[in-house]
């Protein structure tokens, strides 16, 4: 986890006390770590200057569709970025809640780009036992780090103590993919969802990915963990058989 993300976690915790002034909508950010401040903040269907937990938006939303945010442009050494984020009501019908982050990012030199997508107001009703399932896949000329959170406090960019998380996941050069269920917990609706992706290029290069985060009811995460564990056992058995 980057130093800037660690600082953001602390900042969001402070700003959560005044969350009523934030947009309470789908928010997308892109940030080249070599620059000062967060380079791009986009709020669903909103102009520049819309309040968020990380400060006012810096770019108007490039999409006119509710539940879709879009940005295309340069960010620091990442000269080409075509990035979209999706949430309710565009996706998630029939599920407890879902957000999706997709991006193609081209750098002219070495550097690190961090992308985040967050939305609030998922789930209704009484206390419910849920977990989250993060999925990511793509290709990179560098390295990719991924983490996702569900925040029972329903805060924008809720990533601090008390959240449900996939944990930090890392990938290296080439094609990559992964499925990451969290542990479950009892939560009181509404809740928020946040995804964070960090792309690091050692030189000029291209990364592209799609990351999806879904709320799933317990004991679904237990079943998924069991299936992943069984798959690992099968793979290990096949390797031992071939070695023999």
Sine and cosine of phi, psi and omega as CSV:
sin_phi,cos_phi,sin_psi,cos_psi,sin_omega,cos_omega
0.00,0.00,0.72,-0.69,-0.08,-1.00
-0.96,0.27,0.34,-0.94,0.02,-1.00
-0.89,0.46,-0.63,0.78,-0.02,-1.00
-0.91,0.41,-0.63,0.78,0.04,-1.00
-0.90,0.43,-0.62,0.78,0.05,-1.00
-0.87,0.49,-0.66,0.75,0.05,-1.00
-0.91,0.42,-0.65,0.76,0.01,-1.00
-0.89,0.46,-0.62,0.78,0.04,-1.00
-0.85,0.53,-0.70,0.71,0.01,-1.00
-0.92,0.39,-0.65,0.76,-0.02,-1.00
-0.91,0.42,-0.68,0.73,0.01,-1.00
-0.89,0.46,-0.62,0.78,0.04,-1.00
-0.87,0.49,-0.63,0.78,0.03,-1.00
-0.94,0.34,-0.72,0.70,-0.06,-1.00
-0.95,0.33,-0.33,0.94,0.01,-1.00
-0.87,0.49,-0.42,0.91,0.02,-1.00
-0.91,0.41,-0.39,0.92,0.03,-1.00
-0.88,-0.47,0.56,0.83,-0.11,-0.99
-0.89,0.46,-0.33,0.94,-0.03,-1.00
-0.89,0.45,-0.37,0.93,-0.01,-1.00
-1.00,0.04,-0.12,0.99,-0.02,-1.00
-0.99,0.17,0.10,-1.00,-0.14,-0.99
-0.96,0.29,-0.46,0.89,-0.08,-1.00
0.80,0.60,0.70,0.72,-0.01,-1.00
-0.62,-0.79,0.06,-1.00,0.06,-1.00
-0.90,0.44,0.79,-0.61,-0.05,-1.00
-0.76,-0.65,0.71,-0.70,0.02,-1.00
-0.88,-0.48,0.68,-0.74,0.08,-1.00
-0.75,-0.67,0.53,-0.85,0.16,-0.99
-0.73,-0.68,0.69,-0.73,-0.10,-0.99
-0.55,-0.83,0.90,-0.44,0.15,-0.99
-0.99,0.16,0.85,-0.52,-0.12,-0.99
-0.94,0.35,-0.17,0.99,0.03,-1.00
-1.00,0.10,-0.13,0.99,-0.02,-1.00
-0.97,-0.23,0.21,-0.98,0.01,-1.00
-1.00,0.02,0.75,-0.66,0.04,-1.00
0.97,0.25,-0.01,-1.00,0.02,-1.00
-1.00,0.05,0.85,-0.53,-0.15,-0.99
-0.94,0.35,-0.72,0.70,-0.10,-0.99
-0.77,-0.64,0.82,-0.57,0.14,-0.99
-0.78,-0.63,0.86,-0.51,-0.04,-1.00
-0.83,-0.55,0.75,-0.66,0.03,-1.00
-0.93,-0.38,0.70,-0.72,-0.05,-1.00
-0.78,0.63,0.86,-0.50,0.09,-1.00
0.91,0.42,0.38,0.93,-0.14,-0.99
-0.81,-0.59,0.42,-0.91,0.02,-1.00
-0.99,0.10,0.02,-1.00,0.10,-1.00
-0.88,0.48,0.61,-0.79,0.06,-1.00
0.99,-0.11,0.01,1.00,0.03,-1.00
-0.94,0.33,0.73,-0.68,-0.08,-1.00
-0.93,0.37,0.67,-0.74,0.15,-0.99
-0.67,-0.74,0.10,-1.00,0.01,-1.00
-0.92,0.38,-0.29,0.96,0.00,-1.00
-0.96,-0.29,0.14,0.99,-0.03,-1.00
0.89,-0.46,0.07,-1.00,-0.04,-1.00
-0.93,0.38,0.52,-0.85,0.03,-1.00
-0.89,0.45,0.57,-0.82,-0.07,-1.00
-0.96,-0.28,-0.26,0.97,-0.03,-1.00
-0.67,-0.74,0.65,-0.76,0.07,-1.00
-0.95,0.31,0.52,-0.85,0.02,-1.00
-0.89,0.46,0.75,-0.66,0.01,-1.00
-1.00,0.07,0.04,1.00,0.03,-1.00
-0.87,-0.49,0.64,-0.77,0.04,-1.00
-1.00,-0.09,0.01,1.00,-0.04,-1.00
-1.00,0.00,0.77,-0.64,0.03,-1.00
-0.90,0.45,0.72,-0.69,-0.02,-1.00
1.00,0.07,0.17,0.98,0.04,-1.00
-0.73,-0.69,0.81,-0.59,0.13,-0.99
-0.91,-0.41,0.57,-0.82,-0.06,-1.00
-0.60,-0.80,0.67,-0.74,0.09,-1.00
-0.67,-0.74,0.67,-0.75,0.11,-0.99
-0.66,-0.75,0.84,-0.54,-0.01,-1.00
0.30,-0.95,-0.07,-1.00,0.00,-1.00
-1.00,-0.02,0.53,-0.85,0.05,-1.00
-0.64,-0.77,0.98,-0.22,-0.03,-1.00
0.87,0.49,-0.75,-0.66,0.00,-1.00
-0.97,0.23,-0.16,0.99,0.06,-1.00
-1.00,0.03,1.00,-0.04,-0.18,-0.98
-0.96,0.27,-0.41,0.91,0.01,-1.00
-0.80,-0.60,0.84,-0.55,0.07,-1.00
-0.64,-0.77,0.85,-0.52,0.07,-1.00
-0.86,-0.50,0.97,-0.24,-0.23,-0.97
-0.76,-0.65,0.71,-0.70,0.06,-1.00
-0.72,-0.69,0.50,-0.86,0.09,-1.00
-0.75,-0.66,0.67,-0.74,-0.04,-1.00
-0.81,-0.59,0.56,-0.83,0.04,-1.00
-0.39,-0.92,-0.20,-0.98,0.05,-1.00
-0.87,0.49,0.59,-0.81,0.00,1.00
-1.00,-0.01,0.09,1.00,-0.07,-1.00
-0.93,0.38,-0.62,0.78,0.03,-1.00
-0.71,-0.70,0.21,-0.98,0.10,-1.00
0.98,-0.21,-0.04,1.00,0.03,-1.00
-0.87,0.49,0.74,-0.67,-0.01,-1.00
1.00,0.06,-0.04,1.00,0.05,-1.00
-0.88,-0.47,0.14,-0.99,0.05,-1.00
-0.97,0.24,-0.32,0.95,0.00,-1.00
0.41,-0.91,0.60,-0.80,-0.07,-1.00
-0.41,-0.91,0.60,-0.80,0.19,-0.98
-0.74,-0.67,0.46,-0.89,-0.06,-1.00
-0.67,-0.74,0.75,-0.66,0.00,-1.00
-0.85,-0.52,0.81,-0.59,-0.03,-1.00
-0.74,-0.67,0.69,-0.73,-0.04,-1.00
-0.40,-0.92,0.56,-0.83,0.22,-0.98
-0.87,-0.49,0.81,-0.59,-0.15,-0.99
-0.71,-0.71,0.80,-0.60,-0.07,-1.00
-0.86,-0.51,0.80,-0.60,0.03,-1.00
-0.94,-0.35,0.56,-0.83,0.05,-1.00
-1.00,0.04,-0.20,0.98,0.04,-1.00
-0.39,-0.92,-0.07,-1.00,0.01,-1.00
-0.93,0.38,0.54,-0.84,0.03,-1.00
0.14,-0.99,0.04,-1.00,0.00,-1.00
-0.79,-0.62,0.76,-0.65,0.05,-1.00
-0.88,-0.48,0.78,-0.62,0.07,-1.00
-0.94,-0.34,0.72,-0.69,0.02,-1.00
-0.85,-0.53,0.63,-0.77,0.06,-1.00
-0.68,-0.74,0.55,-0.84,0.09,-1.00
-0.70,-0.71,0.74,-0.67,-0.03,-1.00
-0.61,-0.79,0.49,-0.87,0.12,-0.99
-0.47,-0.88,0.45,-0.89,-0.05,-1.00
-0.89,-0.46,0.12,-0.99,0.15,-0.99
0.99,0.15,0.50,0.87,0.05,-1.00
-1.00,-0.01,0.53,-0.85,0.02,-1.00
0.96,0.29,0.49,-0.87,0.09,-1.00
-0.64,-0.77,0.19,-0.98,0.10,-1.00
1.00,-0.03,-0.36,-0.93,-0.10,-1.00
-0.98,0.18,-0.10,-0.99,0.03,-1.00
-0.84,0.55,0.67,-0.74,-0.04,-1.00
-0.65,-0.76,0.55,-0.84,0.00,-1.00
-1.00,-0.10,0.92,-0.39,-0.08,-1.00
-0.67,-0.74,0.25,-0.97,0.17,-0.98
-0.69,-0.72,-0.13,-0.99,0.07,-1.00
-0.76,-0.64,0.40,-0.92,0.05,-1.00
-0.78,-0.63,0.90,-0.44,0.03,-1.00
-0.98,-0.21,0.73,-0.69,0.06,-1.00
-0.78,-0.62,0.70,-0.71,0.04,-1.00
-0.57,-0.82,0.57,-0.82,0.05,-1.00
-0.38,-0.92,0.44,-0.90,0.02,-1.00
0.22,-0.98,-0.38,-0.93,0.06,-1.00
-0.68,-0.73,0.45,-0.89,0.00,-1.00
-0.48,-0.88,0.53,-0.85,0.15,-0.99
-1.00,-0.04,0.10,1.00,-0.03,-1.00
-0.66,-0.75,-0.83,-0.56,0.07,-1.00
-0.76,-0.64,0.43,-0.90,-0.01,-1.00
-0.75,-0.66,0.73,-0.68,0.12,-0.99
-0.89,-0.46,0.60,-0.80,-0.07,-1.00
-0.63,-0.78,0.65,-0.76,0.15,-0.99
-0.44,-0.90,0.50,-0.87,-0.01,-1.00
-0.65,-0.76,0.42,-0.91,-0.09,-1.00
-0.64,-0.77,0.51,-0.86,0.31,-0.95
-0.91,-0.41,0.79,-0.61,-0.03,-1.00
-0.94,-0.34,0.92,-0.39,0.03,-1.00
-0.89,0.45,-0.32,0.95,0.02,-1.00
-0.99,0.14,-0.09,1.00,0.08,-1.00
0.89,0.47,0.57,0.82,-0.01,-1.00
-1.00,-0.05,0.59,-0.81,0.18,-0.98
-0.86,0.51,0.71,-0.70,-0.02,-1.00
0.82,0.57,0.62,0.78,0.02,-1.00
-0.95,0.31,0.97,-0.26,-0.11,-0.99
-0.71,-0.70,0.18,0.98,-0.12,-0.99
-1.00,-0.10,-0.39,-0.92,0.00,-1.00
-0.85,0.52,0.58,-0.81,0.03,-1.00
1.00,0.04,-0.04,1.00,0.01,-1.00
-1.00,0.04,0.34,-0.94,0.15,-0.99
-0.99,-0.11,0.75,-0.66,-0.10,-0.99
-0.66,-0.75,0.42,-0.91,0.10,-1.00
-0.98,0.21,-0.25,0.97,-0.16,-0.99
0.99,0.15,0.27,-0.96,-0.03,-1.00
-0.98,0.20,0.76,-0.64,0.00,-1.00
-0.84,-0.55,0.63,-0.78,-0.07,-1.00
-0.75,-0.66,0.55,-0.83,0.00,-1.00
-0.69,-0.72,0.47,-0.88,-0.01,-1.00
-0.92,-0.40,-0.07,-1.00,-0.15,-0.99
-0.77,0.64,0.66,-0.75,0.04,-1.00
0.94,-0.34,-0.30,-0.95,0.05,-1.00
-0.97,0.24,0.59,-0.81,-0.02,-1.00
-0.56,-0.83,0.38,-0.92,0.10,-0.99
-0.25,-0.97,0.39,-0.92,0.02,-1.00
-0.22,-0.98,0.45,-0.89,0.06,-1.00
-0.82,-0.57,0.82,-0.57,-0.18,-0.98
-0.73,-0.68,0.99,-0.12,0.09,-1.00
-0.99,0.16,0.52,-0.86,0.07,-1.00
-0.99,-0.11,0.10,-1.00,0.27,-0.96
-0.96,0.27,0.36,-0.93,0.01,-1.00
-1.00,-0.10,0.25,-0.97,0.03,-1.00
-0.33,-0.94,0.38,-0.93,0.10,-0.99
-0.98,0.21,0.77,-0.64,0.02,-1.00
-0.74,-0.67,0.43,-0.90,0.08,-1.00
-0.95,-0.31,0.92,-0.40,-0.03,-1.00
-0.86,0.50,0.41,-0.91,0.01,1.00
-1.00,0.09,0.24,-0.97,0.00,-1.00
-0.73,-0.69,0.25,-0.97,0.05,-1.00
-0.90,-0.44,0.35,-0.94,0.07,-1.00
-0.83,-0.55,0.62,-0.78,0.02,-1.00
-0.61,-0.79,0.68,-0.73,0.14,-0.99
-0.86,-0.51,0.61,-0.79,0.03,-1.00
-0.76,-0.65,0.77,-0.64,0.05,-1.00
-0.76,-0.65,0.75,-0.67,0.04,-1.00
-0.88,-0.48,0.82,-0.57,0.02,-1.00
-0.94,-0.35,0.81,-0.59,0.04,-1.00
-0.85,-0.53,0.84,-0.54,0.06,-1.00
-0.94,-0.35,0.75,-0.66,0.07,-1.00
-0.97,0.23,-0.36,0.93,0.04,-1.00
-0.46,-0.89,-0.23,-0.97,0.05,-1.00
-0.86,0.51,0.59,-0.81,-0.05,-1.00
-0.03,-1.00,-0.01,-1.00,-0.03,-1.00
-0.75,-0.66,0.69,-0.72,0.18,-0.98
-0.78,-0.63,0.60,-0.80,0.11,-0.99
-0.62,-0.79,0.58,-0.82,-0.04,-1.00
-0.35,-0.94,0.29,-0.96,0.21,-0.98
-0.73,-0.68,0.77,-0.64,-0.02,-1.00
-0.80,-0.60,0.78,-0.62,-0.03,-1.00
-0.83,-0.56,0.68,-0.73,0.02,-1.00
-0.81,-0.59,0.80,-0.61,-0.07,-1.00
-0.77,-0.64,0.65,-0.76,0.15,-0.99
-0.99,0.16,0.76,-0.65,0.00,-1.00
-0.79,-0.62,0.61,-0.79,-0.01,-1.00
-0.97,0.25,0.56,-0.83,0.15,-0.99
-0.96,0.27,0.54,-0.84,0.15,0.99
-1.00,-0.09,0.53,0.85,-0.05,-1.00
-0.86,0.52,-0.62,0.78,-0.02,-1.00
-0.91,0.42,-0.54,0.84,0.03,-1.00
-0.90,0.43,-0.67,0.74,0.03,-1.00
-0.89,0.45,-0.69,0.73,-0.01,-1.00
-0.89,0.45,-0.70,0.71,0.04,-1.00
-0.86,0.51,-0.64,0.77,0.00,-1.00
-0.90,0.43,-0.67,0.74,0.02,-1.00
-0.90,0.43,-0.68,0.74,0.02,-1.00
-0.90,0.43,-0.63,0.78,0.04,-1.00
-0.91,0.42,-0.66,0.75,0.03,-1.00
-0.90,0.43,-0.63,0.78,0.04,-1.00
-0.88,0.47,-0.64,0.76,0.02,-1.00
-0.90,0.43,-0.62,0.79,0.02,-1.00
-0.91,0.42,-0.67,0.74,0.01,-1.00
-0.90,0.44,-0.70,0.72,0.01,-1.00
-0.88,0.48,-0.71,0.71,0.01,-1.00
-0.89,0.45,-0.64,0.77,0.01,-1.00
-0.90,0.44,-0.67,0.74,0.00,-1.00
-0.91,0.42,-0.62,0.79,0.02,-1.00
-0.91,0.42,-0.67,0.74,0.01,-1.00
-0.92,0.40,-0.59,0.81,0.01,-1.00
-0.91,0.42,-0.67,0.74,0.02,-1.00
-0.91,0.41,-0.62,0.78,-0.01,-1.00
-0.91,0.42,-0.53,0.85,0.00,-1.00
-0.96,0.29,0.00,0.00,0.00,0.00
